[in-house]
Amino acid sequence: EKPASPARALFASVRPYLSAEGRLLPGVLMLLAISVFMAGFASLKASITFIQPFAWDQAFDEWDRILHFGYRPWELLQPILGYGPVTAFININYNFWFLTLTMYWLHFAFAERPGVLRTQAVAAFMLTWSVGGVLLAIVFSSAGPCFYSLLGLAPDPYAGLMTYLRTTAESWPVWALGLQDALWANFASNGVADATKGISAMPSMHNAQCLLLVLAVWNKAPIIRNLAIGHGVLVFLGSIHLGWHYAVDAYLAFVIAGIAWIAAGWFARRWEKATA
């Protein structure tokens, strides 16, 4: 365009984005709010066992067995997923979840236009993590299959799975094991190593967030929607195959996220109408 004053033209084009009506300032405020929220969530998660000691692992294991016709989900998945390259790929995707979570925040803070979807996505996130990650996590305090024997429960129906994972880790990257060991060491020291790293299996916030991501991008480009669905399916399989969760952890998480999305949509439509 070659304006006479490039600096002035640049400022003029950026100014709406910096204003209250633009996206940057509201986005920064939203990101700060989410950061404070997640910091509080991490602290509360680490305090769960002080409020309610792990008490539900045996029950969730039994529910898994009943719901899956006498088998535990990992046993049904093992003939399909129990190969080193497959396990490594599933673990990589599972760790990729942290990036998709960050992308969710950044997109709805800065990229998504103000409106119902943006408000719904943020409200659903807050509601899901508050109800699922804090309230129900306290009520249904549980550690997860990978910690079953460390809780002193016997016999351990997940010993075979953990043996497979540790053997596989000798040849393929299975990063879940190192994190599980670190979390348990921190728990055993009463959080001395890191007071923000807690253990909580029910409900699975990994799976809840994956469903929120799918719902949030459902009307986006098909490739984005399909990538979100594929990522979510692999996270669900990985949550079981890597020993993090009972299947019922994911089932309840899906219900919570779905209800939160509907409730947040109701709220967002009324909020946007009232503030229009």
Secondary structure as a PSIPRED ss2 file (coil, helix, strand):
# PSIPRED VFORMAT (PSIPRED V4.0)

   1 E C   1.000  0.000  0.000
   2 K C   1.000  0.000  0.000
   3 P C   1.000  0.000  0.000
   4 A C   1.000  0.000  0.000
   5 S C   1.000  0.000  0.000
   6 P H   0.000  1.000  0.000
   7 A H   0.000  1.000  0.000
   8 R H   0.000  1.000  0.000
   9 A H   0.000  1.000  0.000
  10 L H   0.000  1.000  0.000
  11 F H   0.000  1.000  0.000
  12 A H   0.000  1.000  0.000
  13 S H   0.000  1.000  0.000
  14 V H   0.000  1.000  0.000
  15 R H   0.000  1.000  0.000
  16 P H   0.000  1.000  0.000
  17 Y H   0.000  1.000  0.000
  18 L H   0.000  1.000  0.000
  19 S C   1.000  0.000  0.000
  20 A C   1.000  0.000  0.000
  21 E C   1.000  0.000  0.000
  22 G C   1.000  0.000  0.000
  23 R C   1.000  0.000  0.000
  24 L H   0.000  1.000  0.000
  25 L H   0.000  1.000  0.000
  26 P H   0.000  1.000  0.000
  27 G H   0.000  1.000  0.000
  28 V H   0.000  1.000  0.000
  29 L H   0.000  1.000  0.000
  30 M H   0.000  1.000  0.000
  31 L H   0.000  1.000  0.000
  32 L H   0.000  1.000  0.000
  33 A H   0.000  1.000  0.000
  34 I H   0.000  1.000  0.000
  35 S H   0.000  1.000  0.000
  36 V H   0.000  1.000  0.000
  37 F H   0.000  1.000  0.000
  38 M H   0.000  1.000  0.000
  39 A H   0.000  1.000  0.000
  40 G H   0.000  1.000  0.000
  41 F H   0.000  1.000  0.000
  42 A H   0.000  1.000  0.000
  43 S H   0.000  1.000  0.000
  44 L H   0.000  1.000  0.000
  45 K H   0.000  1.000  0.000
  46 A H   0.000  1.000  0.000
  47 S C   1.000  0.000  0.000
  48 I H   0.000  1.000  0.000
  49 T H   0.000  1.000  0.000
  50 F H   0.000  1.000  0.000
  51 I H   0.000  1.000  0.000
  52 Q C   1.000  0.000  0.000
  53 P C   1.000  0.000  0.000
  54 F C   1.000  0.000  0.000
  55 A C   1.000  0.000  0.000
  56 W C   1.000  0.000  0.000
  57 D H   0.000  1.000  0.000
  58 Q H   0.000  1.000  0.000
  59 A H   0.000  1.000  0.000
  60 F H   0.000  1.000  0.000
  61 D H   0.000  1.000  0.000
  62 E H   0.000  1.000  0.000
  63 W H   0.000  1.000  0.000
  64 D H   0.000  1.000  0.000
  65 R H   0.000  1.000  0.000
  66 I H   0.000  1.000  0.000
  67 L H   0.000  1.000  0.000
  68 H C   1.000  0.000  0.000
  69 F C   1.000  0.000  0.000
  70 G C   1.000  0.000  0.000
  71 Y C   1.000  0.000  0.000
  72 R C   1.000  0.000  0.000
  73 P H   0.000  1.000  0.000
  74 W H   0.000  1.000  0.000
  75 E H   0.000  1.000  0.000
  76 L H   0.000  1.000  0.000
  77 L H   0.000  1.000  0.000
  78 Q H   0.000  1.000  0.000
  79 P H   0.000  1.000  0.000
  80 I H   0.000  1.000  0.000
  81 L H   0.000  1.000  0.000
  82 G C   1.000  0.000  0.000
  83 Y C   1.000  0.000  0.000
  84 G H   0.000  1.000  0.000
  85 P H   0.000  1.000  0.000
  86 V H   0.000  1.000  0.000
  87 T H   0.000  1.000  0.000
  88 A H   0.000  1.000  0.000
  89 F H   0.000  1.000  0.000
  90 I H   0.000  1.000  0.000
  91 N H   0.000  1.000  0.000
  92 I H   0.000  1.000  0.000
  93 N H   0.000  1.000  0.000
  94 Y H   0.000  1.000  0.000
  95 N H   0.000  1.000  0.000
  96 F H   0.000  1.000  0.000
  97 W H   0.000  1.000  0.000
  98 F H   0.000  1.000  0.000
  99 L H   0.000  1.000  0.000
 100 T H   0.000  1.000  0.000
 101 L H   0.000  1.000  0.000
 102 T H   0.000  1.000  0.000
 103 M H   0.000  1.000  0.000
 104 Y H   0.000  1.000  0.000
 105 W H   0.000  1.000  0.000
 106 L H   0.000  1.000  0.000
 107 H H   0.000  1.000  0.000
 108 F H   0.000  1.000  0.000
 109 A H   0.000  1.000  0.000
 110 F H   0.000  1.000  0.000
 111 A H   0.000  1.000  0.000
 112 E C   1.000  0.000  0.000
 113 R C   1.000  0.000  0.000
 114 P C   1.000  0.000  0.000
 115 G C   1.000  0.000  0.000
 116 V H   0.000  1.000  0.000
 117 L H   0.000  1.000  0.000
 118 R H   0.000  1.000  0.000
 119 T H   0.000  1.000  0.000
 120 Q H   0.000  1.000  0.000
 121 A H   0.000  1.000  0.000
 122 V H   0.000  1.000  0.000
 123 A H   0.000  1.000  0.000
 124 A H   0.000  1.000  0.000
 125 F H   0.000  1.000  0.000
 126 M H   0.000  1.000  0.000
 127 L H   0.000  1.000  0.000
 128 T H   0.000  1.000  0.000
 129 W H   0.000  1.000  0.000
 130 S H   0.000  1.000  0.000
 131 V H   0.000  1.000  0.000
 132 G H   0.000  1.000  0.000
 133 G H   0.000  1.000  0.000
 134 V H   0.000  1.000  0.000
 135 L H   0.000  1.000  0.000
 136 L H   0.000  1.000  0.000
 137 A H   0.000  1.000  0.000
 138 I H   0.000  1.000  0.000
 139 V H   0.000  1.000  0.000
 140 F C   1.000  0.000  0.000
 141 S C   1.000  0.000  0.000
 142 S C   1.000  0.000  0.000
 143 A C   1.000  0.000  0.000
 144 G C   1.000  0.000  0.000
 145 P H   0.000  1.000  0.000
 146 C H   0.000  1.000  0.000
 147 F H   0.000  1.000  0.000
 148 Y C   1.000  0.000  0.000
 149 S H   0.000  1.000  0.000
 150 L H   0.000  1.000  0.000
 151 L H   0.000  1.000  0.000
 152 G C   1.000  0.000  0.000
 153 L C   1.000  0.000  0.000
 154 A C   1.000  0.000  0.000
 155 P C   1.000  0.000  0.000
 156 D C   1.000  0.000  0.000
 157 P C   1.000  0.000  0.000
 158 Y C   1.000  0.000  0.000
 159 A H   0.000  1.000  0.000
 160 G H   0.000  1.000  0.000
 161 L H   0.000  1.000  0.000
 162 M H   0.000  1.000  0.000
 163 T H   0.000  1.000  0.000
 164 Y H   0.000  1.000  0.000
 165 L H   0.000  1.000  0.000
 166 R H   0.000  1.000  0.000
 167 T H   0.000  1.000  0.000
 168 T H   0.000  1.000  0.000
 169 A C   1.000  0.000  0.000
 170 E C   1.000  0.000  0.000
 171 S C   1.000  0.000  0.000
 172 W C   1.000  0.000  0.000
 173 P C   1.000  0.000  0.000
 174 V C   1.000  0.000  0.000
 175 W H   0.000  1.000  0.000
 176 A H   0.000  1.000  0.000
 177 L H   0.000  1.000  0.000
 178 G H   0.000  1.000  0.000
 179 L H   0.000  1.000  0.000
 180 Q H   0.000  1.000  0.000
 181 D H   0.000  1.000  0.000
 182 A H   0.000  1.000  0.000
 183 L H   0.000  1.000  0.000
 184 W H   0.000  1.000  0.000
 185 A H   0.000  1.000  0.000
 186 N H   0.000  1.000  0.000
 187 F H   0.000  1.000  0.000
 188 A H   0.000  1.000  0.000
 189 S C   1.000  0.000  0.000
 190 N C   1.000  0.000  0.000
 191 G C   1.000  0.000  0.000
 192 V C   1.000  0.000  0.000
 193 A C   1.000  0.000  0.000
 194 D C   1.000  0.000  0.000
 195 A C   1.000  0.000  0.000
 196 T C   1.000  0.000  0.000
 197 K C   1.000  0.000  0.000
 198 G C   1.000  0.000  0.000
 199 I C   1.000  0.000  0.000
 200 S C   1.000  0.000  0.000
 201 A C   1.000  0.000  0.000
 202 M C   1.000  0.000  0.000
 203 P C   1.000  0.000  0.000
 204 S C   1.000  0.000  0.000
 205 M H   0.000  1.000  0.000
 206 H H   0.000  1.000  0.000
 207 N H   0.000  1.000  0.000
 208 A H   0.000  1.000  0.000
 209 Q H   0.000  1.000  0.000
 210 C H   0.000  1.000  0.000
 211 L H   0.000  1.000  0.000
 212 L H   0.000  1.000  0.000
 213 L H   0.000  1.000  0.000
 214 V H   0.000  1.000  0.000
 215 L H   0.000  1.000  0.000
 216 A H   0.000  1.000  0.000
 217 V C   1.000  0.000  0.000
 218 W C   1.000  0.000  0.000
 219 N C   1.000  0.000  0.000
 220 K C   1.000  0.000  0.000
 221 A C   1.000  0.000  0.000
 222 P H   0.000  1.000  0.000
 223 I H   0.000  1.000  0.000
 224 I H   0.000  1.000  0.000
 225 R H   0.000  1.000  0.000
 226 N H   0.000  1.000  0.000
 227 L H   0.000  1.000  0.000
 228 A H   0.000  1.000  0.000
 229 I H   0.000  1.000  0.000
 230 G H   0.000  1.000  0.000
 231 H H   0.000  1.000  0.000
 232 G H   0.000  1.000  0.000
 233 V H   0.000  1.000  0.000
 234 L H   0.000  1.000  0.000
 235 V H   0.000  1.000  0.000
 236 F H   0.000  1.000  0.000
 237 L H   0.000  1.000  0.000
 238 G H   0.000  1.000  0.000
 239 S H   0.000  1.000  0.000
 240 I H   0.000  1.000  0.000
 241 H H   0.000  1.000  0.000
 242 L C   1.000  0.000  0.000
 243 G C   1.000  0.000  0.000
 244 W C   1.000  0.000  0.000
 245 H C   1.000  0.000  0.000
 246 Y C   1.000  0.000  0.000
 247 A H   0.000  1.000  0.000
 248 V H   0.000  1.000  0.000
 249 D H   0.000  1.000  0.000
 250 A H   0.000  1.000  0.000
 251 Y H   0.000  1.000  0.000
 252 L H   0.000  1.000  0.000
 253 A H   0.000  1.000  0.000
 254 F H   0.000  1.000  0.000
 255 V H   0.000  1.000  0.000
 256 I H   0.000  1.000  0.000
 257 A H   0.000  1.000  0.000
 258 G H   0.000  1.000  0.000
 259 I H   0.000  1.000  0.000
 260 A H   0.000  1.000  0.000
 261 W H   0.000  1.000  0.000
 262 I H   0.000  1.000  0.000
 263 A H   0.000  1.000  0.000
 264 A H   0.000  1.000  0.000
 265 G H   0.000  1.000  0.000
 266 W H   0.000  1.000  0.000
 267 F H   0.000  1.000  0.000
 268 A H   0.000  1.000  0.000
 269 R H   0.000  1.000  0.000
 270 R H   0.000  1.000  0.000
 271 W H   0.000  1.000  0.000
 272 E H   0.000  1.000  0.000
 273 K H   0.000  1.000  0.000
 274 A H   0.000  1.000  0.000
 275 T H   0.000  1.000  0.000
 276 A C   1.000  0.000  0.000
